[in-house]
């Protein structure tokens, strides 16, 4: 989660302090439509899997807790690339 937090702080230079795990990243405008695909790419890089955008909802990206549960936990549901 450190990489995700660092990315969010990089994209939001005025952000001070830690981001709460239940803070709504979208409502707080920490992720906007311009950065969304870059955020997905970051999650894919960290998880080592691909994210099928047709199998997720915006709520899967709404909080750090949900991002961790959905994409970064070993039991998560990110799809592993065929190879």
C-alpha positions as CSV (number, residue, x, y, z in Angstrom):
1,X,0.0,0.0,0.0
2,X,3.0,2.3,0.4
3,X,3.4,2.5,-3.4
4,X,-0.3,3.4,-3.8
5,X,-0.1,6.1,-1.1
6,X,3.1,7.5,-2.6
7,X,1.4,7.7,-6.0
8,X,-1.7,9.5,-4.5
9,X,0.6,12.0,-2.7
10,X,2.6,12.6,-5.9
11,X,-0.7,13.3,-7.8
12,X,-1.9,15.5,-5.0
13,X,1.0,17.6,-3.9
14,X,-1.1,19.7,-1.5
15,X,-2.1,16.6,0.4
16,X,-0.7,16.5,3.9
17,X,-0.5,13.5,6.1
18,X,-1.6,9.9,5.6
19,X,-4.7,8.9,3.7
20,X,-7.3,7.0,5.8
21,X,-8.0,3.5,4.6
22,X,-11.7,4.3,4.4
23,X,-11.4,7.8,2.9
24,X,-13.3,8.0,-0.4
25,X,-10.6,8.6,-2.9
26,X,-13.0,9.7,-5.6
27,X,-15.2,12.0,-3.5
28,X,-12.0,13.6,-2.1
29,X,-10.8,14.0,-5.7
30,X,-7.6,12.2,-5.0
31,X,-8.2,10.1,-8.1
32,X,-9.8,11.8,-11.1
33,X,-10.8,10.6,-14.5
34,X,-7.5,11.9,-16.0
35,X,-5.5,9.7,-13.6
36,X,-7.7,6.7,-13.4
37,X,-6.1,4.5,-16.1
38,X,-2.6,5.4,-14.7
39,X,-3.9,4.2,-11.3
40,X,-5.1,1.0,-12.8
41,X,-1.7,0.5,-14.4
42,X,-0.1,1.0,-11.1
43,X,-2.3,-1.6,-9.4
44,X,-1.5,-4.1,-12.2
45,X,2.2,-3.5,-11.8
46,X,2.1,-3.9,-8.0
47,X,-0.2,-7.0,-8.1
48,X,1.5,-8.6,-11.1
49,X,-2.0,-9.3,-12.6
50,X,-4.3,-7.6,-15.0
51,X,-7.5,-5.9,-14.2
52,X,-10.4,-6.5,-16.5
53,X,-12.3,-3.2,-16.3
54,X,-15.5,-5.0,-17.4
55,X,-15.4,-7.1,-14.3
56,X,-14.9,-4.3,-11.7
57,X,-16.9,-1.3,-10.6
58,X,-15.9,2.2,-9.5
59,X,-16.5,1.1,-5.9
60,X,-13.5,-1.3,-6.2
61,X,-11.3,1.8,-6.4
62,X,-13.1,4.0,-3.9
63,X,-11.0,3.4,-0.7
64,X,-7.6,2.1,0.1
65,X,-9.2,-0.7,2.1
66,X,-11.2,-1.8,-0.9
67,X,-8.3,-1.5,-3.3
68,X,-6.2,-3.6,-1.0
69,X,-8.9,-6.2,-0.6
70,X,-9.8,-6.3,-4.3
71,X,-6.4,-6.1,-6.0
72,X,-3.5,-6.4,-3.7
73,X,-4.4,-9.2,-1.2
74,X,-3.2,-12.7,-2.3
75,X,-6.8,-13.8,-2.1
76,X,-7.9,-10.9,-4.3
77,X,-9.6,-11.3,-7.6
78,X,-7.2,-9.6,-10.0
79,X,-6.7,-11.8,-13.0
80,X,-3.2,-13.2,-13.5
81,X,-2.0,-12.7,-17.1
82,X,-1.8,-15.8,-19.2
83,X,1.7,-16.8,-19.9
